[in-house]
């Protein structure tokens, strides 16, 4: 994967596939539950914080051209800090991806495959993603470049199609559950941008390293807009969200979309798009786990580590949460 050099669009879309996959999961629902009618203000607030945080990190990265966070860790703290960084990144990527794939597989089981086991659905996703990495990471990037515009259009379509049922009174009270929930405890919602962690691994893979800052800012702004539209769709469509609502947030909005008596259950189209999104997301995560471990153990070929990642994924998706 070291030979894979990405241009501006490819790198930005690679970041977006990770960040948008987290948002599709259930983040809009969680934000609304914690902030109420001030969810839109909270999204704008955490987006500004994320941008400021990135600008600080970018400044710290500037003395290290063509180096990712693992290279920087080795430069600053030797092999020990490098090992710690690799372990933290591997654990986080595995943990986040495991939760995401289990939740998404469970949703597919409930909606379409009631007689199937969640483990089997998850395993299919994992096997396909491993095969994609064996074919080549460059091909994953190219597929990603075609997929992301479609994913971005879907949320705009959902938001626009749901305007007929919009109730703007649900924006009030403007501060939702209060100033504290919106701006103090609400700062915890910044985890919505946790997918940004991949950004600090892509720097050596850029064709033009000078565009690193622009790539990061573009990905954050687009993800923030995606999250904002997703939250707004839910907030305007539904009078409340109960603790019993466990399905994907954006999926709830798609169920409210109908075009007369001819086109109904359009949610199936969005589910198909999101299946490809999660496949691409898992492929990227497995690829970067292989890259991280290749650097950790100074291997010349990261291909065997795809199978190590597979075994770790199978353990995570089958172990009780």
C-alpha positions as CSV (number, residue, x, y, z in Angstrom):
1,X,0.0,0.0,0.0
2,X,3.0,2.3,0.3
3,X,3.0,2.4,-3.5
4,X,-0.5,3.7,-3.6
5,X,-0.5,7.4,-4.1
6,X,-3.8,9.3,-3.8
7,X,-4.8,12.6,-5.4
8,X,-6.9,15.2,-3.6
9,X,-10.3,13.6,-4.5
10,X,-9.2,10.0,-3.7
11,X,-7.8,11.0,-0.3
12,X,-10.8,13.1,0.6
13,X,-13.2,10.4,-0.4
14,X,-11.2,7.8,1.5
15,X,-11.7,9.9,4.7
16,X,-15.3,10.4,4.0
17,X,-16.1,6.7,3.6
18,X,-14.8,6.2,7.2
19,X,-16.5,9.3,8.7
20,X,-19.8,8.8,6.9
21,X,-20.0,5.2,7.9
22,X,-19.9,6.2,11.5
23,X,-22.6,8.9,10.9
24,X,-24.9,6.5,9.1
25,X,-24.8,4.1,12.1
26,X,-26.8,5.9,14.8
27,X,-25.0,9.1,15.6
28,X,-27.8,11.5,14.6
29,X,-30.1,9.6,16.9
30,X,-27.6,9.8,19.8
31,X,-27.0,13.5,19.3
32,X,-30.8,14.3,19.4
33,X,-31.3,12.1,22.5
34,X,-28.5,14.0,24.4
35,X,-29.3,17.6,23.3
36,X,-33.0,17.6,22.2
37,X,-34.1,20.4,20.0
38,X,-30.7,22.1,20.1
39,X,-29.2,19.2,18.1
40,X,-28.5,21.3,15.1
41,X,-26.7,24.0,17.2
42,X,-24.7,21.2,18.8
43,X,-23.6,19.8,15.4
44,X,-22.4,23.2,14.3
45,X,-20.6,23.6,17.7
46,X,-18.7,20.3,17.6
47,X,-17.9,20.9,13.9
48,X,-16.1,24.1,14.7
49,X,-14.3,22.4,17.6
50,X,-13.2,19.6,15.2
51,X,-11.9,22.0,12.6
52,X,-9.9,23.9,15.3
53,X,-8.5,20.6,16.6
54,X,-7.4,19.6,13.1
55,X,-5.7,22.9,12.5
56,X,-3.7,22.4,15.7
57,X,-2.7,18.9,14.7
58,X,-1.8,20.0,11.2
59,X,0.5,22.6,12.6
60,X,2.2,20.0,14.8
61,X,2.6,17.7,11.7
62,X,4.1,20.4,9.5
63,X,7.8,19.7,10.6
64,X,7.4,16.1,9.5
65,X,6.9,15.9,5.7
66,X,5.8,12.6,4.2
67,X,5.4,11.0,7.7
68,X,2.3,9.6,9.3
69,X,1.6,9.5,13.0
70,X,3.4,6.2,13.4
71,X,6.6,7.6,11.8
72,X,6.3,10.7,14.0
73,X,5.9,8.5,17.1
74,X,9.0,6.6,16.3
75,X,10.9,9.9,15.7
76,X,9.8,11.4,19.0
77,X,9.8,8.3,21.3
78,X,11.6,5.5,19.6
79,X,10.3,2.0,19.0
80,X,8.4,1.9,22.3
81,X,6.2,4.9,21.4
82,X,5.8,3.6,17.9
83,X,4.6,0.2,19.3
84,X,2.2,1.9,21.7
85,X,0.8,4.1,18.8
86,X,0.3,1.1,16.6
87,X,-1.5,-0.9,19.3
88,X,-3.8,2.0,20.1
89,X,-4.7,2.5,16.4
90,X,-5.2,-1.2,15.8
91,X,-7.4,-1.6,18.9
92,X,-9.5,1.5,18.0
93,X,-10.0,0.5,14.4
94,X,-11.0,-3.0,15.4
95,X,-13.3,-1.9,18.2
96,X,-15.1,0.8,16.1
97,X,-15.4,-1.4,13.0
98,X,-16.7,-4.4,15.1
99,X,-19.4,-2.4,16.7
100,X,-20.4,-0.8,13.4
101,X,-20.6,-4.1,11.5
102,X,-22.5,-5.9,14.2
103,X,-25.1,-3.2,14.5
104,X,-25.5,-2.9,10.7
105,X,-25.7,-6.7,10.3
106,X,-28.3,-6.9,13.1
107,X,-30.4,-4.2,11.3
108,X,-30.2,-6.1,8.1
109,X,-31.3,-9.3,9.9
110,X,-34.3,-7.6,11.5
111,X,-35.5,-6.0,8.3
112,X,-34.7,-8.5,5.6
113,X,-33.2,-11.7,6.9
114,X,-35.1,-12.7,10.1
115,X,-34.1,-16.4,9.8
116,X,-30.4,-15.6,9.4
117,X,-27.8,-15.2,12.1
118,X,-26.1,-11.8,12.6
119,X,-22.7,-13.6,12.7
120,X,-23.2,-15.0,9.2
121,X,-24.2,-11.6,7.8
122,X,-21.2,-10.0,9.5
123,X,-18.9,-12.7,8.2
124,X,-20.0,-12.2,4.6
125,X,-19.1,-8.5,4.9
126,X,-15.7,-9.4,6.4
127,X,-14.8,-12.0,3.7
128,X,-15.8,-9.7,0.9
129,X,-13.6,-6.9,2.4
130,X,-10.6,-9.2,2.7
131,X,-11.0,-10.3,-0.9
132,X,-11.1,-6.6,-1.9
133,X,-7.8,-6.1,-0.2
134,X,-6.3,-9.1,-1.9
135,X,-7.4,-7.6,-5.2
136,X,-5.6,-4.4,-4.4
137,X,-6.0,-1.3,-2.2
138,X,-5.9,1.0,-5.3
139,X,-9.0,-0.7,-6.6
140,X,-10.7,0.0,-3.3
141,X,-9.8,3.7,-3.6
142,X,-11.2,3.8,-7.2
143,X,-14.5,2.1,-6.1
144,X,-14.7,4.6,-3.2
145,X,-14.3,7.5,-5.6
146,X,-17.4,6.3,-7.5
147,X,-19.4,5.4,-4.4
148,X,-19.0,8.6,-2.2
149,X,-20.9,11.0,-4.5
150,X,-23.9,8.6,-4.5
151,X,-23.8,8.4,-0.7
152,X,-23.7,12.1,-0.4
153,X,-26.6,12.5,-2.8
154,X,-28.7,10.1,-0.7
155,X,-28.8,12.3,2.4
156,X,-29.7,15.3,0.3
157,X,-32.4,13.4,-1.3
158,X,-33.7,12.1,2.0
159,X,-33.7,15.6,3.5
160,X,-35.4,17.1,0.4
161,X,-38.0,14.4,0.1
162,X,-39.0,14.7,3.8
163,X,-39.6,18.4,3.6
164,X,-43.4,17.8,3.2
165,X,-43.6,16.4,6.7
166,X,-41.3,19.0,8.2
167,X,-42.4,20.6,11.5
168,X,-40.0,23.5,12.2
169,X,-41.6,24.0,15.7
170,X,-39.4,21.1,16.8
171,X,-36.5,23.5,16.7
172,X,-37.9,25.0,19.9
173,X,-36.8,25.5,22.6
174,X,-33.7,26.6,20.8
175,X,-31.4,25.5,23.6
176,X,-33.0,22.1,23.8
177,X,-32.3,20.5,27.2
178,X,-30.2,23.5,28.3
179,X,-27.0,25.3,27.7
180,X,-25.0,22.7,29.6
181,X,-26.3,19.8,27.5
182,X,-25.7,21.8,24.3
183,X,-22.2,23.2,24.9
184,X,-20.7,21.5,28.0
185,X,-21.6,17.9,28.2
186,X,-22.6,18.2,24.5
187,X,-19.0,18.5,23.6
188,X,-18.7,14.8,23.9
189,X,-20.6,14.5,20.6
190,X,-17.3,15.4,19.0
191,X,-16.8,11.7,18.8
192,X,-19.0,11.9,15.7
193,X,-15.8,12.8,13.9
194,X,-13.7,10.0,15.3
195,X,-13.2,8.6,11.8
196,X,-10.8,11.5,11.4
197,X,-8.2,9.2,13.0
198,X,-7.5,7.8,9.5
199,X,-6.4,11.2,8.4
200,X,-3.1,10.9,10.3
201,X,-2.2,7.7,8.4
202,X,-2.6,9.0,4.8
203,X,0.1,11.7,4.6
204,X,2.8,9.4,3.1
205,X,0.3,8.2,0.5
206,X,-0.5,11.6,-1.0
207,X,0.7,12.6,-4.4
208,X,0.8,16.2,-3.2
209,X,1.5,16.5,0.5
210,X,0.9,20.2,0.4
211,X,-2.8,19.4,0.0
212,X,-3.0,17.6,3.4
213,X,-4.6,20.5,5.2
214,X,-7.1,21.1,2.3
215,X,-8.0,17.4,2.3
216,X,-8.6,17.4,6.1
217,X,-10.7,20.5,6.1
218,X,-12.8,19.4,3.0
219,X,-13.5,16.0,4.6
220,X,-14.5,17.6,7.9
221,X,-16.8,20.2,6.3
222,X,-18.6,17.6,4.1
223,X,-19.0,15.2,7.0
224,X,-20.4,18.1,9.2
225,X,-22.9,18.9,6.5
226,X,-23.9,15.3,6.1
227,X,-24.4,15.0,9.9
228,X,-26.3,18.3,10.0
229,X,-28.8,17.2,7.3
230,X,-29.2,13.8,8.9
231,X,-29.9,15.3,12.3
232,X,-32.3,17.9,10.8
233,X,-34.2,15.2,8.9
234,X,-34.8,13.2,12.1
235,X,-35.5,16.3,14.2
236,X,-38.1,17.7,11.8
237,X,-39.8,14.4,11.0
238,X,-40.2,12.8,14.4
239,X,-41.7,14.4,17.5
240,X,-39.5,12.4,19.8
241,X,-37.0,9.6,19.8
242,X,-37.4,6.9,22.5
243,X,-34.7,4.8,24.1
244,X,-36.3,1.8,22.3
245,X,-35.3,3.1,18.9
246,X,-32.2,1.1,17.9
247,X,-32.3,1.0,14.1
248,X,-30.2,3.2,12.0
249,X,-31.1,6.9,12.4
250,X,-31.1,7.8,8.7
251,X,-33.0,4.6,7.9
252,X,-35.9,6.0,10.0
253,X,-36.1,9.0,7.7
254,X,-36.1,6.8,4.5
255,X,-39.2,4.9,5.8
256,X,-41.1,8.2,5.8
257,X,-40.4,8.8,2.1
258,X,-43.2,7.8,-0.4
259,X,-44.0,8.9,-3.9
260,X,-47.7,8.3,-4.2
261,X,-49.0,4.7,-4.3
262,X,-46.5,3.5,-7.0
263,X,-43.1,4.1,-5.3
264,X,-43.1,2.9,-1.7
265,X,-40.5,1.2,0.5
266,X,-37.8,3.3,-1.2
267,X,-35.7,2.5,1.9
268,X,-34.5,-0.7,0.1
269,X,-32.6,1.4,-2.4
270,X,-30.8,3.3,0.4
271,X,-30.0,0.1,2.2
272,X,-28.3,-1.3,-1.0
273,X,-26.2,1.9,-1.2
274,X,-25.3,1.6,2.5
275,X,-24.3,-2.0,2.1
276,X,-21.7,-1.0,-0.5
277,X,-20.7,1.9,1.8
278,X,-20.0,-0.5,4.7
279,X,-18.1,-2.9,2.5
280,X,-15.9,-0.1,1.3
281,X,-15.4,1.1,4.9
282,X,-14.4,-2.4,6.1
283,X,-12.0,-2.8,3.2
284,X,-10.3,0.5,4.1
285,X,-10.1,-0.4,7.8
286,X,-8.6,-3.9,7.1
287,X,-6.2,-2.3,4.7
288,X,-4.9,0.2,7.2
289,X,-4.7,-2.5,10.0
290,X,-2.4,-4.4,7.6
291,X,-0.4,-1.3,6.9
292,X,-0.1,-0.4,10.7
293,X,1.1,-3.9,11.6
294,X,3.5,-4.0,8.6
295,X,5.2,-0.9,10.1
296,X,5.0,-2.3,13.6
297,X,6.9,-5.5,12.7
298,X,8.9,-4.0,9.9
299,X,7.6,-6.5,7.4
300,X,8.2,-6.3,3.6
301,X,4.7,-7.6,2.7
302,X,1.5,-6.8,4.6
303,X,-0.6,-9.3,2.7
304,X,-0.5,-12.0,5.4
305,X,-1.7,-9.5,7.9
306,X,-5.0,-9.3,6.1
307,X,-5.7,-12.8,7.4
308,X,-4.6,-11.8,10.9
309,X,-7.1,-8.9,10.7
310,X,-9.7,-11.4,9.5
311,X,-9.2,-13.6,12.6
312,X,-9.3,-10.6,14.9
313,X,-12.5,-9.4,13.2
314,X,-14.2,-12.8,13.6
315,X,-13.3,-12.8,17.3
316,X,-14.7,-9.3,17.8
317,X,-18.0,-9.8,15.9
318,X,-18.7,-13.1,17.6
319,X,-17.7,-12.1,21.2
320,X,-20.5,-10.8,23.4
321,X,-20.7,-7.0,23.5
